[in-house]
Amino acid sequence: MAKESIKARERKREALVAKYAGKRAALKAAGDYIGLDKLPKNASPVRLHNRCKLTGRPRGYMRKFGISRVTFREMASAGKIPGVTKASW
């Protein structure tokens, strides 16, 4: 599990990105790079990092499910992810 402070920081960044998305798009379309510089650094979507929604693990993230590989394996084995079955041949 990631520290709560790290997860909270990431949520704060997500909120800032959402808040400034419209303004950022307008400034980019106008070519106003000075205005873009004045936006907060954490308002840039590049600064976001994919993390597991349940544990906060930053590595082994599976985009399709939004969770890490470890959590995915546990949930799939328990039958908690619909449509996912263990391979056998």
C-alpha positions in Angstrom: 0.0 0.0 0.0 1.2 3.5 -0.9 1.3 6.1 1.8 -2.0 8.1 2.2 -0.1 11.3 1.6 1.1 10.1 -1.8 -2.4 9.0 -2.8 -3.8 12.3 -1.6 -1.2 14.3 -3.6 -2.2 12.4 -6.7 -5.9 13.1 -6.2 -5.1 16.8 -5.7 -3.2 16.8 -9.0 -6.1 15.1 -10.8 -8.4 17.8 -9.5 -6.1 20.6 -10.7 -5.8 19.0 -14.2 -9.6 18.8 -14.4 -10.0 22.4 -13.2 -7.6 23.9 -15.7 -8.3 21.6 -18.7 -10.6 24.0 -20.5 -8.4 27.0 -19.9 -5.3 25.0 -21.0 -7.0 24.0 -24.2 -8.0 27.6 -25.0 -4.5 28.9 -24.3 -2.9 26.2 -26.5 -5.4 26.9 -29.4 -4.5 30.6 -29.2 -0.8 29.9 -29.0 -0.5 31.9 -25.8 2.6 30.2 -24.3 3.1 33.0 -21.8 -0.4 32.3 -20.4 0.4 28.6 -20.2 3.5 29.3 -18.2 1.4 31.1 -15.6 -0.8 28.1 -14.9 0.2 25.9 -11.9 2.7 23.2 -12.7 0.5 20.4 -11.3 -2.3 21.5 -13.8 -0.4 19.8 -16.6 -1.7 16.3 -17.4 1.8 15.1 -18.0 2.5 15.3 -14.2 -0.2 12.6 -13.5 1.0 9.1 -12.7 -1.2 6.0 -13.1 -1.8 4.4 -9.7 -3.9 1.4 -8.6 -7.3 2.7 -7.4 -7.3 0.3 -4.5 -3.8 0.1 -3.2 -2.1 3.1 -4.8 0.7 1.0 -6.2 2.5 3.0 -9.0 4.0 0.0 -10.9 2.4 -2.8 -12.8 -0.7 -0.7 -13.6 -3.3 -2.2 -15.9 -5.1 0.6 -17.8 -8.1 -1.5 -18.8 -9.0 -2.3 -15.2 -7.4 0.7 -13.3 -5.7 -1.6 -10.8 -2.2 -3.1 -10.4 -1.3 -6.5 -11.5 -1.1 -7.8 -8.0 -4.6 -6.6 -7.1 -5.9 -7.9 -10.5 -4.5 -11.4 -9.8 -6.1 -11.5 -6.4 -9.5 -10.2 -7.6 -9.5 -12.5 -10.7 -8.7 -15.6 -8.6 -11.5 -14.7 -6.2 -13.9 -14.2 -9.2 -14.5 -10.5 -8.5 -13.8 -9.3 -12.0 -16.6 -10.2 -14.5 -15.5 -11.9 -17.7 -12.0 -12.8 -16.5 -11.2 -16.5 -16.1 -8.0 -18.4 -15.4 -6.5 -19.8 -18.5 -6.4 -23.5 -18.9 -5.5 -25.6 -22.0 
